[in-house]
């Protein structure tokens, strides 16, 4: 950020925190989506069938 982009240093810090929080939420959503995809696409459990 260039000097003068924000009225005060507190505004710059606030924007930084908002950006970090937004990326954290995005990362958590990606983790949840990846876990869901992994659970939906894993192979089904094969049960042993005994024939006599």
mmCIF file of the N, C-alpha and C atoms, coordinates in Angstrom:
data_MODEL
# 
_entry.id   MODEL 
# 
loop_
_atom_site.group_PDB 
_atom_site.id 
_atom_site.type_symbol 
_atom_site.label_atom_id 
_atom_site.label_alt_id 
_atom_site.label_comp_id 
_atom_site.label_asym_id 
_atom_site.label_entity_id 
_atom_site.label_seq_id 
_atom_site.pdbx_PDB_ins_code 
_atom_site.Cartn_x 
_atom_site.Cartn_y 
_atom_site.Cartn_z 
_atom_site.occupancy 
_atom_site.B_iso_or_equiv 
_atom_site.pdbx_formal_charge 
_atom_site.auth_seq_id 
_atom_site.auth_comp_id 
_atom_site.auth_asym_id 
_atom_site.auth_atom_id 
_atom_site.pdbx_PDB_model_num 
ATOM 1   N N  . UNK A 1 1  ? 0.835   -1.179  0.000  1.00 0.00 ? 1  UNK A N  1 
ATOM 2   C CA . UNK A 1 1  ? 0.000   0.000   0.000  1.00 0.00 ? 1  UNK A CA 1 
ATOM 3   C C  . UNK A 1 1  ? 0.881   1.243   0.000  1.00 0.00 ? 1  UNK A C  1 
ATOM 4   N N  . UNK A 1 2  ? 0.464   2.216   -0.751 1.00 0.00 ? 2  UNK A N  1 
ATOM 5   C CA . UNK A 1 2  ? 1.205   3.460   -0.784 1.00 0.00 ? 2  UNK A CA 1 
ATOM 6   C C  . UNK A 1 2  ? 0.765   4.360   0.358  1.00 0.00 ? 2  UNK A C  1 
ATOM 7   N N  . UNK A 1 3  ? 1.638   5.244   0.708  1.00 0.00 ? 3  UNK A N  1 
ATOM 8   C CA . UNK A 1 3  ? 1.312   6.226   1.735  1.00 0.00 ? 3  UNK A CA 1 
ATOM 9   C C  . UNK A 1 3  ? 0.163   7.100   1.214  1.00 0.00 ? 3  UNK A C  1 
ATOM 10  N N  . UNK A 1 4  ? -0.856  7.286   2.023  1.00 0.00 ? 4  UNK A N  1 
ATOM 11  C CA . UNK A 1 4  ? -1.979  8.111   1.636  1.00 0.00 ? 4  UNK A CA 1 
ATOM 12  C C  . UNK A 1 4  ? -3.169  7.344   1.099  1.00 0.00 ? 4  UNK A C  1 
ATOM 13  N N  . UNK A 1 5  ? -3.039  6.013   0.948  1.00 0.00 ? 5  UNK A N  1 
ATOM 14  C CA . UNK A 1 5  ? -4.172  5.230   0.475  1.00 0.00 ? 5  UNK A CA 1 
ATOM 15  C C  . UNK A 1 5  ? -5.300  5.210   1.505  1.00 0.00 ? 5  UNK A C  1 
ATOM 16  N N  . UNK A 1 6  ? -4.956  5.308   2.780  1.00 0.00 ? 6  UNK A N  1 
ATOM 17  C CA . UNK A 1 6  ? -5.948  5.291   3.855  1.00 0.00 ? 6  UNK A CA 1 
ATOM 18  C C  . UNK A 1 6  ? -5.778  6.552   4.700  1.00 0.00 ? 6  UNK A C  1 
ATOM 19  N N  . UNK A 1 7  ? -6.840  6.937   5.375  1.00 0.00 ? 7  UNK A N  1 
ATOM 20  C CA . UNK A 1 7  ? -6.810  8.149   6.183  1.00 0.00 ? 7  UNK A CA 1 
ATOM 21  C C  . UNK A 1 7  ? -5.904  8.008   7.400  1.00 0.00 ? 7  UNK A C  1 
ATOM 22  N N  . UNK A 1 8  ? -5.855  6.795   7.969  1.00 0.00 ? 8  UNK A N  1 
ATOM 23  C CA . UNK A 1 8  ? -5.013  6.587   9.149  1.00 0.00 ? 8  UNK A CA 1 
ATOM 24  C C  . UNK A 1 8  ? -4.416  5.186   9.095  1.00 0.00 ? 8  UNK A C  1 
ATOM 25  N N  . UNK A 1 9  ? -3.433  4.965   9.949  1.00 0.00 ? 9  UNK A N  1 
ATOM 26  C CA . UNK A 1 9  ? -2.828  3.633   9.998  1.00 0.00 ? 9  UNK A CA 1 
ATOM 27  C C  . UNK A 1 9  ? -3.822  2.615   10.555 1.00 0.00 ? 9  UNK A C  1 
ATOM 28  N N  . UNK A 1 10 ? -4.737  3.065   11.383 1.00 0.00 ? 10 UNK A N  1 
ATOM 29  C CA . UNK A 1 10 ? -5.773  2.164   11.903 1.00 0.00 ? 10 UNK A CA 1 
ATOM 30  C C  . UNK A 1 10 ? -6.672  1.639   10.796 1.00 0.00 ? 10 UNK A C  1 
ATOM 31  N N  . UNK A 1 11 ? -6.981  2.491   9.814  1.00 0.00 ? 11 UNK A N  1 
ATOM 32  C CA . UNK A 1 11 ? -7.778  2.043   8.671  1.00 0.00 ? 11 UNK A CA 1 
ATOM 33  C C  . UNK A 1 11 ? -7.030  0.979   7.872  1.00 0.00 ? 11 UNK A C  1 
ATOM 34  N N  . UNK A 1 12 ? -5.742  1.157   7.707  1.00 0.00 ? 12 UNK A N  1 
ATOM 35  C CA . UNK A 1 12 ? -4.933  0.183   6.972  1.00 0.00 ? 12 UNK A CA 1 
ATOM 36  C C  . UNK A 1 12 ? -4.896  -1.152  7.707  1.00 0.00 ? 12 UNK A C  1 
ATOM 37  N N  . UNK A 1 13 ? -4.767  -1.101  9.018  1.00 0.00 ? 13 UNK A N  1 
ATOM 38  C CA . UNK A 1 13 ? -4.754  -2.335  9.821  1.00 0.00 ? 13 UNK A CA 1 
ATOM 39  C C  . UNK A 1 13 ? -6.113  -3.021  9.738  1.00 0.00 ? 13 UNK A C  1 
ATOM 40  N N  . UNK A 1 14 ? -7.190  -2.251  9.788  1.00 0.00 ? 14 UNK A N  1 
ATOM 41  C CA . UNK A 1 14 ? -8.534  -2.824  9.682  1.00 0.00 ? 14 UNK A CA 1 
ATOM 42  C C  . UNK A 1 14 ? -8.727  -3.532  8.348  1.00 0.00 ? 14 UNK A C  1 
ATOM 43  N N  . UNK A 1 15 ? -8.284  -2.898  7.275  1.00 0.00 ? 15 UNK A N  1 
ATOM 44  C CA . UNK A 1 15 ? -8.394  -3.526  5.952  1.00 0.00 ? 15 UNK A CA 1 
ATOM 45  C C  . UNK A 1 15 ? -7.561  -4.808  5.904  1.00 0.00 ? 15 UNK A C  1 
ATOM 46  N N  . UNK A 1 16 ? -6.401  -4.796  6.524  1.00 0.00 ? 16 UNK A N  1 
ATOM 47  C CA . UNK A 1 16 ? -5.571  -5.999  6.577  1.00 0.00 ? 16 UNK A CA 1 
ATOM 48  C C  . UNK A 1 16 ? -6.255  -7.137  7.309  1.00 0.00 ? 16 UNK A C  1 
ATOM 49  N N  . UNK A 1 17 ? -6.873  -6.834  8.449  1.00 0.00 ? 17 UNK A N  1 
ATOM 50  C CA . UNK A 1 17 ? -7.584  -7.857  9.219  1.00 0.00 ? 17 UNK A CA 1 
ATOM 51  C C  . UNK A 1 17 ? -8.778  -8.406  8.446  1.00 0.00 ? 17 UNK A C  1 
ATOM 52  N N  . UNK A 1 18 ? -9.505  -7.523  7.784  1.00 0.00 ? 18 UNK A N  1 
ATOM 53  C CA . UNK A 1 18 ? -10.659 -7.976  6.989  1.00 0.00 ? 18 UNK A CA 1 
ATOM 54  C C  . UNK A 1 18 ? -10.193 -8.895  5.860  1.00 0.00 ? 18 UNK A C  1 
ATOM 55  N N  . UNK A 1 19 ? -9.096  -8.546  5.215  1.00 0.00 ? 19 UNK A N  1 
ATOM 56  C CA . UNK A 1 19 ? -8.562  -9.393  4.153  1.00 0.00 ? 19 UNK A CA 1 
ATOM 57  C C  . UNK A 1 19 ? -8.112  -10.752 4.661  1.00 0.00 ? 19 UNK A C  1 
ATOM 58  N N  . UNK A 1 20 ? -7.436  -10.754 5.802  1.00 0.00 ? 20 UNK A N  1 
ATOM 59  C CA . UNK A 1 20 ? -6.996  -12.042 6.368  1.00 0.00 ? 20 UNK A CA 1 
ATOM 60  C C  . UNK A 1 20 ? -8.188  -12.902 6.760  1.00 0.00 ? 20 UNK A C  1 
ATOM 61  N N  . UNK A 1 21 ? -9.215  -12.295 7.335  1.00 0.00 ? 21 UNK A N  1 
ATOM 62  C CA . UNK A 1 21 ? -10.409 -13.053 7.727  1.00 0.00 ? 21 UNK A CA 1 
ATOM 63  C C  . UNK A 1 21 ? -11.114 -13.614 6.496  1.00 0.00 ? 21 UNK A C  1 
ATOM 64  N N  . UNK A 1 22 ? -11.189 -12.815 5.435  1.00 0.00 ? 22 UNK A N  1 
ATOM 65  C CA . UNK A 1 22 ? -11.848 -13.286 4.214  1.00 0.00 ? 22 UNK A CA 1 
ATOM 66  C C  . UNK A 1 22 ? -11.107 -14.481 3.622  1.00 0.00 ? 22 UNK A C  1 
ATOM 67  N N  . UNK A 1 23 ? -9.785  -14.417 3.571  1.00 0.00 ? 23 UNK A N  1 
ATOM 68  C CA . UNK A 1 23 ? -9.025  -15.549 3.043  1.00 0.00 ? 23 UNK A CA 1 
ATOM 69  C C  . UNK A 1 23 ? -9.093  -16.759 3.957  1.00 0.00 ? 23 UNK A C  1 
ATOM 70  N N  . UNK A 1 24 ? -9.211  -16.545 5.255  1.00 0.00 ? 24 UNK A N  1 
ATOM 71  C CA . UNK A 1 24 ? -9.359  -17.667 6.194  1.00 0.00 ? 24 UNK A CA 1 
ATOM 72  C C  . UNK A 1 24 ? -10.690 -18.377 5.955  1.00 0.00 ? 24 UNK A C  1 
ATOM 73  N N  . UNK A 1 25 ? -11.758 -17.623 5.783  1.00 0.00 ? 25 UNK A N  1 
ATOM 74  C CA . UNK A 1 25 ? -13.071 -18.221 5.506  1.00 0.00 ? 25 UNK A CA 1 
ATOM 75  C C  . UNK A 1 25 ? -13.031 -18.973 4.181  1.00 0.00 ? 25 UNK A C  1 
ATOM 76  N N  . UNK A 1 26 ? -12.392 -18.394 3.174  1.00 0.00 ? 26 UNK A N  1 
ATOM 77  C CA . UNK A 1 26 ? -12.257 -19.047 1.873  1.00 0.00 ? 26 UNK A CA 1 
ATOM 78  C C  . UNK A 1 26 ? -11.480 -20.362 2.014  1.00 0.00 ? 26 UNK A C  1 
ATOM 79  N N  . UNK A 1 27 ? -10.401 -20.349 2.788  1.00 0.00 ? 27 UNK A N  1 
ATOM 80  C CA . UNK A 1 27 ? -9.609  -21.559 2.994  1.00 0.00 ? 27 UNK A CA 1 
ATOM 81  C C  . UNK A 1 27 ? -10.394 -22.644 3.705  1.00 0.00 ? 27 UNK A C  1 
ATOM 82  N N  . UNK A 1 28 ? -11.180 -22.259 4.703  1.00 0.00 ? 28 UNK A N  1 
ATOM 83  C CA . UNK A 1 28 ? -11.996 -23.243 5.421  1.00 0.00 ? 28 UNK A CA 1 
ATOM 84  C C  . UNK A 1 28 ? -13.038 -23.840 4.485  1.00 0.00 ? 28 UNK A C  1 
ATOM 85  N N  . UNK A 1 29 ? -13.638 -23.000 3.641  1.00 0.00 ? 29 UNK A N  1 
ATOM 86  C CA . UNK A 1 29 ? -14.616 -23.507 2.680  1.00 0.00 ? 29 UNK A CA 1 
ATOM 87  C C  . UNK A 1 29 ? -13.963 -24.486 1.701  1.00 0.00 ? 29 UNK A C  1 
ATOM 88  N N  . UNK A 1 30 ? -12.745 -24.206 1.273  1.00 0.00 ? 30 UNK A N  1 
ATOM 89  C CA . UNK A 1 30 ? -12.042 -25.136 0.378  1.00 0.00 ? 30 UNK A CA 1 
ATOM 90  C C  . UNK A 1 30 ? -11.750 -26.465 1.066  1.00 0.00 ? 30 UNK A C  1 
ATOM 91  N N  . UNK A 1 31 ? -11.374 -26.409 2.335  1.00 0.00 ? 31 UNK A N  1 
ATOM 92  C CA . UNK A 1 31 ? -11.118 -27.642 3.091  1.00 0.00 ? 31 UNK A CA 1 
ATOM 93  C C  . UNK A 1 31 ? -12.389 -28.468 3.209  1.00 0.00 ? 31 UNK A C  1 
ATOM 94  N N  . UNK A 1 32 ? -13.509 -27.812 3.521  1.00 0.00 ? 32 UNK A N  1 
ATOM 95  C CA . UNK A 1 32 ? -14.780 -28.525 3.644  1.00 0.00 ? 32 UNK A CA 1 
ATOM 96  C C  . UNK A 1 32 ? -15.177 -29.132 2.307  1.00 0.00 ? 32 UNK A C  1 
ATOM 97  N N  . UNK A 1 33 ? -15.003 -28.392 1.227  1.00 0.00 ? 33 UNK A N  1 
ATOM 98  C CA . UNK A 1 33 ? -15.352 -28.907 -0.097 1.00 0.00 ? 33 UNK A CA 1 
ATOM 99  C C  . UNK A 1 33 ? -14.465 -30.089 -0.481 1.00 0.00 ? 33 UNK A C  1 
ATOM 100 N N  . UNK A 1 34 ? -13.185 -30.000 -0.198 1.00 0.00 ? 34 UNK A N  1 
ATOM 101 C CA . UNK A 1 34 ? -12.268 -31.103 -0.525 1.00 0.00 ? 34 UNK A CA 1 
ATOM 102 C C  . UNK A 1 34 ? -12.604 -32.344 0.284  1.00 0.00 ? 34 UNK A C  1 
ATOM 103 N N  . UNK A 1 35 ? -12.918 -32.160 1.553  1.00 0.00 ? 35 UNK A N  1 
ATOM 104 C CA . UNK A 1 35 ? -13.287 -33.306 2.411  1.00 0.00 ? 35 UNK A CA 1 
ATOM 105 C C  . UNK A 1 35 ? -14.576 -33.947 1.912  1.00 0.00 ? 35 UNK A C  1 
ATOM 106 N N  . UNK A 1 36 ? -15.554 -33.127 1.547  1.00 0.00 ? 36 UNK A N  1 
ATOM 107 C CA . UNK A 1 36 ? -16.809 -33.647 1.029  1.00 0.00 ? 36 UNK A CA 1 
ATOM 108 C C  . UNK A 1 36 ? -16.584 -34.434 -0.261 1.00 0.00 ? 36 UNK A C  1 
ATOM 109 N N  . UNK A 1 37 ? -15.773 -33.871 -1.159 1.00 0.00 ? 37 UNK A N  1 
ATOM 110 C CA . UNK A 1 37 ? -15.465 -34.564 -2.408 1.00 0.00 ? 37 UNK A CA 1 
ATOM 111 C C  . UNK A 1 37 ? -14.755 -35.881 -2.139 1.00 0.00 ? 37 UNK A C  1 
ATOM 112 N N  . UNK A 1 38 ? -13.816 -35.875 -1.204 1.00 0.00 ? 38 UNK A N  1 
ATOM 113 C CA . UNK A 1 38 ? -13.073 -37.085 -0.874 1.00 0.00 ? 38 UNK A CA 1 
ATOM 114 C C  . UNK A 1 38 ? -14.005 -38.159 -0.333 1.00 0.00 ? 38 UNK A C  1 
ATOM 115 N N  . UNK A 1 39 ? -14.954 -37.764 0.526  1.00 0.00 ? 39 UNK A N  1 
ATOM 116 C CA . UNK A 1 39 ? -15.880 -38.738 1.095  1.00 0.00 ? 39 UNK A CA 1 
ATOM 117 C C  . UNK A 1 39 ? -16.837 -39.287 0.034  1.00 0.00 ? 39 UNK A C  1 
ATOM 118 N N  . UNK A 1 40 ? -17.264 -38.454 -0.921 1.00 0.00 ? 40 UNK A N  1 
ATOM 119 C CA . UNK A 1 40 ? -18.191 -38.897 -1.954 1.00 0.00 ? 40 UNK A CA 1 
ATOM 120 C C  . UNK A 1 40 ? -17.532 -39.777 -3.001 1.00 0.00 ? 40 UNK A C  1 
ATOM 121 N N  . UNK A 1 41 ? -16.233 -39.634 -3.217 1.00 0.00 ? 41 UNK A N  1 
ATOM 122 C CA . UNK A 1 41 ? -15.587 -40.352 -4.320 1.00 0.00 ? 41 UNK A CA 1 
ATOM 123 C C  . UNK A 1 41 ? -14.712 -41.507 -3.862 1.00 0.00 ? 41 UNK A C  1 
ATOM 124 N N  . UNK A 1 42 ? -14.650 -41.755 -2.564 1.00 0.00 ? 42 UNK A N  1 
ATOM 125 C CA . UNK A 1 42 ? -13.819 -42.884 -2.124 1.00 0.00 ? 42 UNK A CA 1 
ATOM 126 C C  . UNK A 1 42 ? -14.505 -44.192 -2.509 1.00 0.00 ? 42 UNK A C  1 
ATOM 127 N N  . UNK A 1 43 ? -13.725 -45.250 -2.688 1.00 0.00 ? 43 UNK A N  1 
ATOM 128 C CA . UNK A 1 43 ? -14.311 -46.523 -3.090 1.00 0.00 ? 43 UNK A CA 1 
ATOM 129 C C  . UNK A 1 43 ? -15.233 -47.059 -1.984 1.00 0.00 ? 43 UNK A C  1 
ATOM 130 N N  . UNK A 1 44 ? -16.282 -47.730 -2.421 1.00 0.00 ? 44 UNK A N  1 
ATOM 131 C CA . UNK A 1 44 ? -17.204 -48.340 -1.461 1.00 0.00 ? 44 UNK A CA 1 
ATOM 132 C C  . UNK A 1 44 ? -16.508 -49.504 -0.772 1.00 0.00 ? 44 UNK A C  1 
ATOM 133 N N  . UNK A 1 45 ? -16.885 -49.736 0.461  1.00 0.00 ? 45 UNK A N  1 
ATOM 134 C CA . UNK A 1 45 ? -16.288 -50.828 1.228  1.00 0.00 ? 45 UNK A CA 1 
ATOM 135 C C  . UNK A 1 45 ? -16.762 -52.157 0.631  1.00 0.00 ? 45 UNK A C  1 
ATOM 136 N N  . UNK A 1 46 ? -15.815 -53.005 0.317  1.00 0.00 ? 46 UNK A N  1 
ATOM 137 C CA . UNK A 1 46 ? -16.126 -54.315 -0.239 1.00 0.00 ? 46 UNK A CA 1 
ATOM 138 C C  . UNK A 1 46 ? -16.303 -55.311 0.902  1.00 0.00 ? 46 UNK A C  1 
ATOM 139 N N  . UNK A 1 47 ? -17.466 -55.937 0.980  1.00 0.00 ? 47 UNK A N  1 
ATOM 140 C CA . UNK A 1 47 ? -17.695 -56.950 2.002  1.00 0.00 ? 47 UNK A CA 1 
ATOM 141 C C  . UNK A 1 47 ? -17.348 -58.307 1.423  1.00 0.00 ? 47 UNK A C  1 
ATOM 142 N N  . UNK A 1 48 ? -16.729 -59.132 2.235  1.00 0.00 ? 48 UNK A N  1 
ATOM 143 C CA . UNK A 1 48 ? -16.359 -60.457 1.775  1.00 0.00 ? 48 UNK A CA 1 
ATOM 144 C C  . UNK A 1 48 ? -17.615 -61.329 1.718  1.00 0.00 ? 48 UNK A C  1 
ATOM 145 N N  . UNK A 1 49 ? -17.797 -62.002 0.595  1.00 0.00 ? 49 UNK A N  1 
ATOM 146 C CA . UNK A 1 49 ? -18.951 -62.872 0.412  1.00 0.00 ? 49 UNK A CA 1 
ATOM 147 C C  . UNK A 1 49 ? -18.438 -64.309 0.443  1.00 0.00 ? 49 UNK A C  1 
ATOM 148 N N  . UNK A 1 50 ? -18.990 -65.087 1.377  1.00 0.00 ? 50 UNK A N  1 
ATOM 149 C CA . UNK A 1 50 ? -18.564 -66.482 1.505  1.00 0.00 ? 50 UNK A CA 1 
ATOM 150 C C  . UNK A 1 50 ? -19.597 -67.363 0.781  1.00 0.00 ? 50 UNK A C  1 
ATOM 151 N N  . UNK A 1 51 ? -19.110 -68.096 -0.205 1.00 0.00 ? 51 UNK A N  1 
ATOM 152 C CA . UNK A 1 51 ? -20.013 -69.008 -0.933 1.00 0.00 ? 51 UNK A CA 1 
ATOM 153 C C  . UNK A 1 51 ? -19.660 -70.439 -0.550 1.00 0.00 ? 51 UNK A C  1 
ATOM 154 N N  . UNK A 1 52 ? -20.693 -71.211 -0.350 1.00 0.00 ? 52 UNK A N  1 
ATOM 155 C CA . UNK A 1 52 ? -20.457 -72.598 0.047  1.00 0.00 ? 52 UNK A CA 1 
ATOM 156 C C  . UNK A 1 52 ? -20.929 -73.552 -1.018 1.00 0.00 ? 52 UNK A C  1 
# 
